[in-house]
Amino acid sequence: MSPHLKWGIGGIIVALILLAFPFPWWLVPLLIVVAIAVPATAWLMLDESQRRRYRELRRRQRQIR
């Protein structure tokens, strides 16, 4: 699991925990959107050669395991 995915999952979990507390109603959906948007934005900021390198590294890591 990539670090970005871990941060995204963590952000969603925090947002769900915040549902139990009296925060403004818009804060929880905003946190969920941000938790999803940050890793997606980081991926989109990479150019095509960097994405290709990243995919190749991930493929090699899967072969090793």
Secondary structure, DSSP 8 states (H G I E B T S, - for coil): --HHHHHHHHHHHHHHHHTTS---TTHHHHHHHHHHHHHHHHHHHS-HHHHHHHHHHHHHHHHH-
